[in-house]
């Protein structure tokens, strides 16, 4: 049975929680007729608590380190990898598959 606070399960590295972001806009490779930066397209980012870093190592719940504000999860593939051939990737960060930061 998971540990809860206020009726919500606590996210730990062992709990296998998932985080889905609202779609982020990335440019996909230029299409015909070619546009220099490519065409904008939405990509949802998905992260799993099992890949988290910057967790609280002294706060173990159910055998896993608890995720706290500032913890980071890796973006699971494919993320916005289809944008790689385009010269501009994520419109805001200009990155490909980086991190999801817990708030």
WOLINZI-V77659 format. One record per helix or strand of 3 or more residues. SS is the DSSP state (H for helix, E for strand). FROM is the first residue (numbers start at 1). LEN is the number of residues. Records with the same first field share a line. If there is no record, write none. Layout:
# WOLINZI-V77659
SS = FROM-LEN, FROM-LEN
This chain:
# WOLINZI-V77659
E = 18-3, 24-5, 39-5, 46-3, 56-6, 64-3, 72-4, 99-3
H = 49-3, 81-3
